[in-house]
Amino acid sequence: MMLKDKIALVTGAGGGIGAAIAEAYAQAGAHVVLADLNESALAPVRDRCAEYGVRVQAVSVDVTDSDATKAMIDGAVADFGRLDILVNGAGLLTEAPLLEMEPALWDQMISVDLTSVFLCCRWAAPHMVAQGSGRIINVASQLGIKGGESLVHYSAAKAGVIGLTKALAREMAPLGVLVNAIAPGPVETPLLAGITKEWREAKQAELPLRRFGTVDEVAPTAVLLASEPGGNLYVGQVLGPNSGDVMP
Ligand SMILES: NC(=O)c1ccc[n+]([C@@H]2O[C@H](COP(=O)([O-])OP(=O)(O)OC[C@H]3O[C@@H](n4cnc5c(N)ncnc54)[C@H](O)[C@@H]3O)[C@@H](O)[C@H]2O)c1
């Protein structure tokens, strides 16, 4: 029960990695607020988390909407009394070579995968600073470090998340709030549903581990970063459960 009675809010909780982190938090004793654009995806996650006997709330929200995001976070604090852990897991993946990339596709990616992280941090941080404690965990990607073909927008957004994490970590650590990122490699989730068999096989052959990860192999990193004393000394770090693809 490493997170017993902590209050955690996880965005993207209807999807693969976010749902697994929310469930791991519930299993560790945290009460969880599950946030996602896809309301129907939240119901089974809510049921699985509730099996651990913790309080669970599911909220449908578009994390690119500043007012809605602020209302969600303020509402969670009003209902649960505090906010100990924020995980920014919401994201999407689209693909296009630069020569075919419409500016609208770029804008959408920056909005969903980067600006949303700023917004959730912006509206959660005041509560954490007032408490004098908190943990913020941003889900980036190893592609923010190494870059990916046909993914200039995604790579830029995730590199932005890493930069934001480091800058915010410096600002917040003296105030008691620890900010870190997780940069997974390829993980079996609906996000990778569209990849071809050829791409999958080629990618797997490149990985020192020779296989993609599972969400259950990523979630424990988020538990570690949220925990005490195990997470106490991580400040502005980018942890990489990535099958060995990137070794910074
Ligand atoms: N799967 C991978 O290989 C992989 C690798 C590295 C990083 N990531 C990152 O992990 C995070 C989770 O990805 P996943 O693989 O679990 O994907 P996923 O598609 O299973 O989950 C993403 C979730 O985010 C939600 N979402 C999307 N836009 C939203 C919005 N505007 N507001 C609220 N919710 C929104 C979706 O509804 C979905 O439930 C993402 O940030 C992704 O970039 C994934």
The ligand as an ORCA input file, in Angstrom:
! r2SCAN-3c Opt
* xyz 0 1
  N       1.861      3.094    -26.661
  C       3.108      3.501    -26.875
  O       3.880      2.810    -27.557
  C       3.597      4.778    -26.272
  C       4.974      5.016    -26.288
  C       5.461      6.200    -25.743
  C       4.602      7.114    -25.192
  N       3.245      6.879    -25.195
  C       2.391      7.897    -24.605
  O       1.641      7.326    -23.563
  C       0.434      8.077    -23.375
  C      -0.735      7.095    -23.350
  O      -0.780      6.450    -24.607
  P      -1.411      5.004    -24.823
  O      -0.454      4.232    -25.636
  O      -1.938      4.469    -23.563
  O      -2.586      5.406    -25.832
  P      -4.166      5.221    -25.753
  O      -4.674      5.712    -27.041
  O      -4.495      3.852    -25.312
  O      -4.569      6.234    -24.560
  C      -4.591      7.603    -24.711
  C      -5.846      8.131    -24.043
  O      -5.840      9.562    -24.112
  C      -7.164      9.981    -24.333
  N      -7.202     11.307    -24.949
  C      -6.790     11.655    -26.186
  N      -7.024     12.963    -26.394
  C      -7.581     13.450    -25.253
  C      -8.055     14.728    -24.856
  N      -7.994     15.779    -25.692
  N      -8.572     14.884    -23.625
  C      -8.639     13.821    -22.767
  N      -8.218     12.586    -23.097
  C      -7.698     12.393    -24.330
  C      -7.735      8.924    -25.279
  O      -9.169      8.937    -25.255
  C      -7.131      7.647    -24.725
  O      -7.992      7.023    -23.789
  C       0.363      9.065    -24.548
  O       0.812     10.325    -24.107
  C       1.354      8.475    -25.545
  O       1.889      9.456    -26.385
  C       2.739      5.725    -25.717
*
